[in-house]
């Protein structure tokens, strides 16, 4: 399973990107059909960044969640 992190309107430091990947790599415990996780972090509003996560499943449709929070990591936790 692959976790791909992309950023719009800014940059994330390496530590935050690793935290996002570590948190989302735990999702296969919920389903063994996950093939890929795409994460888009939008930093257009730095005080309220949004995180969009698309989970691709084999033999099924994709799952999509979009959350806005006070920080990137708290948005990932809510996803």
C-alpha positions, 0 to 999 in steps of 0.5 A: 500500500502506498501513501502519497502526500501532496501540498497546495499553496505552500510546503510542509516540512519533512517531519509533518509529512512523515507523521501524516504517512505514519498515521495513514499507514495504519488504515489497512488494519481496518480493511485489507482491500486498501491499495493506495491513499492520496493525501492533499494538504491545502495551506491556502488559509494557514490558520485553517489548513484543509486535508483531503484524503482519498482511499482507493480500494480494490473491487470497490469505489474510492473513499473521500474525506475532507477536513479543515482544522487548526493544524495539519496533524489535527485535520489528519486525525479527524480524517 
